[in-house]
Structure formats: structure tokens, C-alpha cells
């Protein structure tokens, strides 16, 4: 794990961060560049913005994969760049931002990390100003990037970022490497279909929301686990068949009617 850029394809970068093993992205075109997710507070966002400027001085665009704090509370550091997100993301932030902040500020204080706690306490998520229903295309100059909502999955407003000319997809937390998926706001019965939609884009490389970039085979393996959990949630299999830890399974089962 490092805080350095990995060039996963020509002018397509992933950056794996030590904090929460978050992975952000950068896609560079001839006229503009797209930043995928902005980290968890204004200080972390500023650090990412500085790292982006080590790669490119092009005008920036922002795409948020979803509204969990670690992916979007750093957006203010990039303004006035335009910010794309699914159209349900602003409502999710309106409902949950304060609760997310309070919960994670407490977490960081318990972890004896007052600097991160203070930075998060002072961070207000900037509302997205370009909203996507099902799909949108951004022209970065000589390179198109497509934004897709694959359906209900990790949240009800996931957005994946496809770079067609590089066969790269930034998956957000629809795909996790190195840890089990998080089901707190998830729709476990529908999540496998969302991953199917991601795989239908035929990527060569998938950049997860956390962890290192992976192959489609890795994603297919996680899809199989999610499909098994979906059957548990539907009551077709006993809870003991869940491929995920008991605490994760409990969250998913609690949301099994969605």
C-alpha cells in the first residue's frame, strides 16, 4: 500500500491511499482531466489535488462514485471544478452527511488521530452540480469517459467511470479488494446485477473503491460471493452459507427486503 500513482493504462492512473486503503483515480485527456473521488476531508482533498497537479495542469472535472464520506468529503479542495454524481447522491448527502461525520470523527478520536478527526469535523461535502440518471459522456479532449449507473448495489446511487479507449473501469465500492464489501447502505439482492452491468463494459482493468486494481476474473469471483449472499438474503440458503464475516452478513440480512 502506498500514496503513489499507478498508471494502469496510458494516462489513466489509480492512487491507493493508506487511510482506509481508499483508491482514487485520474484520467487525463488532451484538454481536461477527470478526478475519480476526492477522499475523506478537506485536508485529504487538498493533498490529492496537489498530487493530481504533479501529473497534469489541465482543467479538472470530478466524478463521485457515491456519497460515503471517504469518497467525497474532500471535494471542496477541487472547486470550482464541475462535479458529476448520480442524481440520488445529493439527497443521500443531505440525509447522512452529519451522521457520517459524527460517527467517523468519533472513530478517529478513539483511534488517537485528532488531526484527521478535526479535519473531518470541519469538512462539508460540496454538492454535485452535474447529475446523472443512467449514463453520461464527458469529452476530455481526444478521450471520452462514460459514467454509468449500474443499478442498486453498494448504494442506490453508485456511479462507475468507464475509460473505453483504455478498457479501464473505476468501480467505486461496487468492487472491494483486500476487505469484504460494506453493506451498510447496500441493496444485497440487487448488487450482483450491478456487477454484471459493470462486467458487460468488458474492462481489462477494474479499479476498486478500496485496494489495488484487479482483473475481471477477480470481479467475477466477488460477483459469485455476492450472488451467494443474495440467495441467503432471499431465504433460499441458510445464513451459514454466506461467504462474508458474520457482522457483514448481519447488515446485509437486515437489508434483505430491498
N, C-alpha and C positions, 0 to 999 in steps of 0.2 A: 504494500500500500504506500502511495506517495502523493504529494501535492503537485505532480508534474503533468504536462500534457503528453498524451499518447496519440500519435497520428494513426488513426485506424483506417484511413483511406486518404487519397490526395486531397489536402486542405479540409479534412474532416477530423476533428480532434475530440478526445474524451479526456476529462480531468478527474482523477479519483482523489477524493479528499479524505484526510484522516478522520475528521469529525463525522461520525455516523456512517463512515465508508460511503458517503454520497458520491455520485458520479454526475458531473455536469458535461455539457457539450458545446462545441463551437463549429460552425460550418461557414467557410469563407468563400464568397463569390468574388466576381470582378469589381462589383460596385458596392456591396454591402456584406455584412456578416451577421449570422444568426447565433445568438447565445441560447442554449437549451438549459433552463432552470438557473436560479440565481443565488442558491444557498440560503442559510437559515437566519441571518440577521443583517443589519446594515453594515456592520464591520466585515463580516464574511463576504457580503456582496461587493464591497469596495476592494477586497483582496482579489476576488475573482475578476472584477473589472480591470484591475491593474495587470493581472495575468493575461487577460484577453489582449490587452494593448501590447504585450510582448510578441503577440502573433500577428496582429493586424491593427491598422489605424482606420480601417473602413468604417463608415456609419453602421451602427448596430441596430439589430432587431432582436426582440426577446420572445421566446416561446416557453410557456409554462406547461409542464406535463400534468400538473394537478395542484390542488391548493393546500397540501400539507406544508407546514412551516419551513421544513428543511429544504424545500424545493423553491420557495417563492418569497420568503420574508426579506431577502436581500435585494429585491427588485429596485428599490429606491436609488441604489447606487448607480443604476444604468439610465435613469430618467434624464432627458425627455425621450428616450428611445421608445418606439411603439411596442406594445406588449400584447402578444396573442395568447389566448387561452380558450378553453371550451366555454360555451355560453353559460353553463351552470357554475363555473368557477367563482365568479363574483358573489353569487348568493351563498355558496359554501363558505367563502371567506367572511362574509358579513355575519353568518351564524356561528362560526367556530374560531375565528382568529383570536379572540380574547381568551377563550378556554385553552386553545393550543398554547398560547403564550404563557398563561399562568402555570399550566402543567409542566412545561419544559423549563421555565425559569426555576421552578421548584426543583426539578430534576438536576439542573446544573448546580444549584446551590448545594444540594445533597451530595453531589459529586465533587464538591470543593473547587468549583470552577466559576468564581464570581465574575470574571471578565466576560465570559460567554453569557452568563445569566443577566448581567447588566446590559449587554449589547442587545440581547433578545427583548428585554423589558422595554427598551427604547425603540424597538422596531415596529413600524406599522406597515403592513403589506400594501404595496401600491396596486390599485385596481387595474386589471387588464382593460385596454381600450380598443382591442380588436378581437371580437368574439366569433368563435367558430361553432357552427351547428354540427355538421357531419364532416366537412372537409374544406380545405382552403389551400391555395398555392401561393408561395412567395417567390418573387424573382429577385435573386441576389446579384444578378448580372452574370450572364453566361452559365448560370446554375439555378435550377428550380428546386425548391424544397416544398414538400407537401405535408400538410398537417391533417391527421385523421383522428376522428373519434371512433374507436372500435366497438363501442358499446359499453355496457355496465361491466365493471371489473374491480380493480383496486379501489376505485371510487365510482361515482356516477358521472364524472366529468374528465376522465382520462383523455389525454391527447398524446398521440405518438407522432414523431417527426421523422419523415422519410426523406432520404437523400438519394433519389433514384439513380443518378449517374455514378454513384459510389456503392450502391447496394448496401447502404447502412440505414438502420432504423434505431432511433433513440426511443426506448420503450417506457421511460419513466418507471414507476413501481409496478407496472404490469409484469415485469420480469425482475427478479432479485437473484443476485449471485452472492454466495457466501453467508446467507442467512435465510430463514423461512420468509415467505411473503407475510405482509401485515394485513390483517383482516378487519381492522377497527372500523373503517368506513366502507368495507367491501361488500360486493354482491357475489358471494361464492358460487351460487348456482349458475351465474352468467359469465364468470371470469374465464372459463375455458373457451367460450365462443369469442371473447375479446382477443385472446391469444391466437385463436385460429385466424382472425382477421389480420392480426399482425404478421403471422407467418405467410398469409396469402400475398403479402407485399414482396415475397421472395428475397429477403435480405441475405447477404453473405455474412454480415456482422450485425449483431444486436447489442446496443449499449444499454445496460440495465440502469435503473434508478440508483442502485447501490451495488458496488462491486466492479469487477473487471469486465470488459467487453467479452461477449460469448458468441458461440456459433448457433445456427438454427437447431442443431441436434440438442444442444443444452436446453434451448427453449422448448423443444418437443418433449424432453424429459420432464421439465417443470409443468408443461401442459398436462401430461399424464397424471402427475400428482394432483394438480388442481381438479382434473376430471374425477379422480377417485374421491377427493373431498366433496365435490358437488354431489356425488352419489350418496355419500354419508349424510350430507345436509338434506337430501330428498328422502332420507329414511330407507333407502334401498340397501344400505350397508351399515353394519354396526360402527359406532364411533371408534372402536378399537382399530378399524381399518384405515383410519386417517393417516396419511403419510407425514403429518406435521406434529410438532410437540403439543402436549395436552392443552397448554394455555392458549396457543394459537387456535387449536381446534375448538375450544370453548367459545372464543369470539366468533368464529365462523358459524358454529351451530346456533349461536344466539341470533345470527342474522340470516338463518337458513330460509326464511319465508320470502326473502327478497328475490 
